[in-house]
Amino acid sequence: MSTQAGSAGGAVTADPVTALTHTLRGVHRTRVEWIDTDAAGIYHNSTVTRYAEAAEAELMRSRGLWQYFPRAPRVRFEVDFEAPLCFGQQVTAVVELECLGTASMSFRFEIWGEELHGRPRTRAASGRYVTVHVEPGRDSAVPVSSTPWPVEWVAALQRLPQEEPRPD
């Protein structure tokens, strides 16, 4: 299987996939705040992106990839909205790495609204997105092409949980 990865300039090329032997998951728990809602107290659709990215950040931090975000723009993002989230509701966002390509990664995510006022826990949104690796320090006005992930990053993502380095 290969992932289609669009470069920041728009070209789409085949990206060989690196096999992962384990599931990599990031989880973020939060609450729907007033700023996240419309006047009726229902979450705004853009909030889903923020929740998914927060879970992705948890995943990357857990692997020691602190410089990931400035070098991994999103080139595709799709979401299915399934249920509303309300002001004050607890939310759990879960992101899983689906495919690790030479220069791209594809993720799937679910956003869950926890029980609120007798309403059961419900999946509010699900979807997929793709990030690509770009070199730092480029002029943002100039389209750039994706480049391979750093070898150390690939190794960090392939490392099994029991192989995690111990803090000194």
TORKOL-4160 file (C-alpha; in steps of 0.2 Angstrom, whole numbers, padded with zeros to 4 digits, m for minus):
168
<pt num="1" X="0000" Y="0000" Z="0000"/>
<pt num="2" X="0006" Y="0018" Z="m0003"/>
<pt num="3" X="0001" Y="0034" Z="0003"/>
<pt num="4" X="m0003" Y="0048" Z="m0009"/>
<pt num="5" X="0006" Y="0064" Z="m0002"/>
<pt num="6" X="0004" Y="0081" Z="m0009"/>
<pt num="7" X="0018" Y="0093" Z="m0008"/>
<pt num="8" X="0015" Y="0110" Z="m0002"/>
<pt num="9" X="0016" Y="0115" Z="m0021"/>
<pt num="10" X="0002" Y="0104" Z="m0025"/>
<pt num="11" X="0010" Y="0089" Z="m0034"/>
<pt num="12" X="0005" Y="0072" Z="m0029"/>
<pt num="13" X="0017" Y="0058" Z="m0029"/>
<pt num="14" X="0018" Y="0040" Z="m0023"/>
<pt num="15" X="0026" Y="0039" Z="m0005"/>
<pt num="16" X="0033" Y="0022" Z="0000"/>
<pt num="17" X="0026" Y="0016" Z="0017"/>
<pt num="18" X="0037" Y="0011" Z="0032"/>
<pt num="19" X="0029" Y="m0003" Z="0041"/>
<pt num="20" X="0024" Y="0000" Z="0059"/>
<pt num="21" X="0023" Y="m0015" Z="0071"/>
<pt num="22" X="0013" Y="m0007" Z="0084"/>
<pt num="23" X="m0001" Y="0006" Z="0085"/>
<pt num="24" X="0004" Y="0024" Z="0089"/>
<pt num="25" X="m0010" Y="0034" Z="0098"/>
<pt num="26" X="m0011" Y="0051" Z="0105"/>
<pt num="27" X="m0025" Y="0056" Z="0117"/>
<pt num="28" X="m0030" Y="0073" Z="0123"/>
<pt num="29" X="m0044" Y="0077" Z="0135"/>
<pt num="30" X="m0052" Y="0094" Z="0137"/>
<pt num="31" X="m0068" Y="0103" Z="0139"/>
<pt num="32" X="m0079" Y="0113" Z="0127"/>
<pt num="33" X="m0076" Y="0131" Z="0132"/>
<pt num="34" X="m0087" Y="0146" Z="0127"/>
<pt num="35" X="m0075" Y="0152" Z="0114"/>
<pt num="36" X="m0077" Y="0135" Z="0105"/>
<pt num="37" X="m0095" Y="0137" Z="0102"/>
<pt num="38" X="m0108" Y="0147" Z="0092"/>
<pt num="39" X="m0121" Y="0158" Z="0101"/>
<pt num="40" X="m0132" Y="0142" Z="0104"/>
<pt num="41" X="m0118" Y="0134" Z="0114"/>
<pt num="42" X="m0114" Y="0121" Z="0101"/>
<pt num="43" X="m0096" Y="0118" Z="0096"/>
<pt num="44" X="m0089" Y="0126" Z="0080"/>
<pt num="45" X="m0083" Y="0115" Z="0066"/>
<pt num="46" X="m0065" Y="0122" Z="0067"/>
<pt num="47" X="m0064" Y="0116" Z="0085"/>
<pt num="48" X="m0062" Y="0098" Z="0079"/>
<pt num="49" X="m0045" Y="0102" Z="0070"/>
<pt num="50" X="m0039" Y="0109" Z="0086"/>
<pt num="51" X="m0044" Y="0094" Z="0096"/>
<pt num="52" X="m0036" Y="0082" Z="0084"/>
<pt num="53" X="m0020" Y="0092" Z="0083"/>
<pt num="54" X="m0019" Y="0093" Z="0102"/>
<pt num="55" X="m0020" Y="0073" Z="0102"/>
<pt num="56" X="m0007" Y="0073" Z="0088"/>
<pt num="57" X="0004" Y="0084" Z="0099"/>
<pt num="58" X="0003" Y="0072" Z="0113"/>
<pt num="59" X="0008" Y="0058" Z="0102"/>
<pt num="60" X="0023" Y="0067" Z="0095"/>
<pt num="61" X="0029" Y="0073" Z="0112"/>
<pt num="62" X="0027" Y="0055" Z="0119"/>
<pt num="63" X="0040" Y="0050" Z="0105"/>
<pt num="64" X="0052" Y="0065" Z="0109"/>
<pt num="65" X="0048" Y="0074" Z="0092"/>
<pt num="66" X="0047" Y="0091" Z="0099"/>
<pt num="67" X="0051" Y="0100" Z="0082"/>
<pt num="68" X="0038" Y="0090" Z="0072"/>
<pt num="69" X="0024" Y="0103" Z="0071"/>
<pt num="70" X="0034" Y="0118" Z="0062"/>
<pt num="71" X="0040" Y="0105" Z="0049"/>
<pt num="72" X="0024" Y="0095" Z="0046"/>
<pt num="73" X="0010" Y="0105" Z="0037"/>
<pt num="74" X="m0007" Y="0097" Z="0034"/>
<pt num="75" X="m0010" Y="0094" Z="0015"/>
<pt num="76" X="m0026" Y="0085" Z="0017"/>
<pt num="77" X="m0040" Y="0085" Z="0031"/>
<pt num="78" X="m0057" Y="0077" Z="0030"/>
<pt num="79" X="m0070" Y="0076" Z="0044"/>
<pt num="80" X="m0087" Y="0068" Z="0047"/>
<pt num="81" X="m0097" Y="0077" Z="0059"/>
<pt num="82" X="m0108" Y="0065" Z="0068"/>
<pt num="83" X="m0115" Y="0074" Z="0084"/>
<pt num="84" X="m0115" Y="0091" Z="0093"/>
<pt num="85" X="m0103" Y="0095" Z="0107"/>
<pt num="86" X="m0110" Y="0107" Z="0120"/>
<pt num="87" X="m0103" Y="0121" Z="0131"/>
<pt num="88" X="m0095" Y="0113" Z="0146"/>
<pt num="89" X="m0095" Y="0095" Z="0139"/>
<pt num="90" X="m0079" Y="0085" Z="0142"/>
<pt num="91" X="m0071" Y="0079" Z="0126"/>
<pt num="92" X="m0058" Y="0065" Z="0122"/>
<pt num="93" X="m0049" Y="0067" Z="0106"/>
<pt num="94" X="m0039" Y="0051" Z="0100"/>
<pt num="95" X="m0027" Y="0051" Z="0085"/>
<pt num="96" X="m0019" Y="0036" Z="0078"/>
<pt num="97" X="m0004" Y="0036" Z="0065"/>
<pt num="98" X="m0011" Y="0025" Z="0050"/>
<pt num="99" X="0004" Y="0026" Z="0038"/>
<pt num="100" X="0022" Y="0032" Z="0039"/>
<pt num="101" X="0028" Y="0036" Z="0022"/>
<pt num="102" X="0045" Y="0043" Z="0016"/>
<pt num="103" X="0039" Y="0061" Z="0017"/>
<pt num="104" X="0021" Y="0059" Z="0023"/>
<pt num="105" X="0011" Y="0053" Z="0037"/>
<pt num="106" X="m0008" Y="0049" Z="0037"/>
<pt num="107" X="m0018" Y="0049" Z="0053"/>
<pt num="108" X="m0036" Y="0045" Z="0058"/>
<pt num="109" X="m0045" Y="0053" Z="0073"/>
<pt num="110" X="m0060" Y="0052" Z="0083"/>
<pt num="111" X="m0068" Y="0066" Z="0094"/>
<pt num="112" X="m0079" Y="0059" Z="0108"/>
<pt num="113" X="m0091" Y="0069" Z="0119"/>
<pt num="114" X="m0092" Y="0062" Z="0136"/>
<pt num="115" X="m0108" Y="0060" Z="0145"/>
<pt num="116" X="m0117" Y="0076" Z="0149"/>
<pt num="117" X="m0134" Y="0079" Z="0158"/>
<pt num="118" X="m0140" Y="0061" Z="0155"/>
<pt num="119" X="m0134" Y="0061" Z="0137"/>
<pt num="120" X="m0122" Y="0046" Z="0134"/>
<pt num="121" X="m0104" Y="0046" Z="0128"/>
<pt num="122" X="m0105" Y="0049" Z="0109"/>
<pt num="123" X="m0093" Y="0050" Z="0095"/>
<pt num="124" X="m0095" Y="0068" Z="0088"/>
<pt num="125" X="m0083" Y="0068" Z="0074"/>
<pt num="126" X="m0071" Y="0056" Z="0065"/>
<pt num="127" X="m0059" Y="0058" Z="0050"/>
<pt num="128" X="m0042" Y="0057" Z="0042"/>
<pt num="129" X="m0028" Y="0069" Z="0038"/>
<pt num="130" X="m0011" Y="0069" Z="0030"/>
<pt num="131" X="0005" Y="0078" Z="0035"/>
<pt num="132" X="0021" Y="0080" Z="0025"/>
<pt num="133" X="0039" Y="0084" Z="0030"/>
<pt num="134" X="0046" Y="0101" Z="0024"/>
<pt num="135" X="0064" Y="0108" Z="0028"/>
<pt num="136" X="0064" Y="0122" Z="0041"/>
<pt num="137" X="0069" Y="0140" Z="0036"/>
<pt num="138" X="0061" Y="0141" Z="0019"/>
<pt num="139" X="0053" Y="0157" Z="0013"/>
<pt num="140" X="0034" Y="0154" Z="0016"/>
<pt num="141" X="0030" Y="0164" Z="0000"/>
<pt num="142" X="0038" Y="0151" Z="m0011"/>
<pt num="143" X="0030" Y="0134" Z="m0013"/>
<pt num="144" X="0040" Y="0120" Z="m0007"/>
<pt num="145" X="0041" Y="0101" Z="m0010"/>
<pt num="146" X="0040" Y="0088" Z="0004"/>
<pt num="147" X="0057" Y="0080" Z="0009"/>
<pt num="148" X="0060" Y="0063" Z="0018"/>
<pt num="149" X="0057" Y="0062" Z="0037"/>
<pt num="150" X="0073" Y="0063" Z="0047"/>
<pt num="151" X="0080" Y="0046" Z="0050"/>
<pt num="152" X="0079" Y="0049" Z="0069"/>
<pt num="153" X="0061" Y="0053" Z="0068"/>
<pt num="154" X="0057" Y="0037" Z="0059"/>
<pt num="155" X="0067" Y="0028" Z="0072"/>
<pt num="156" X="0057" Y="0036" Z="0086"/>
<pt num="157" X="0040" Y="0032" Z="0078"/>
<pt num="158" X="0046" Y="0014" Z="0075"/>
<pt num="159" X="0052" Y="0011" Z="0093"/>
<pt num="160" X="0041" Y="m0001" Z="0103"/>
<pt num="161" X="0034" Y="0006" Z="0119"/>
<pt num="162" X="0046" Y="m0006" Z="0130"/>
<pt num="163" X="0061" Y="0002" Z="0120"/>
<pt num="164" X="0057" Y="0019" Z="0127"/>
<pt num="165" X="0073" Y="0028" Z="0133"/>
<pt num="166" X="0073" Y="0030" Z="0152"/>
<pt num="167" X="0075" Y="0048" Z="0158"/>
<pt num="168" X="0092" Y="0052" Z="0167"/>
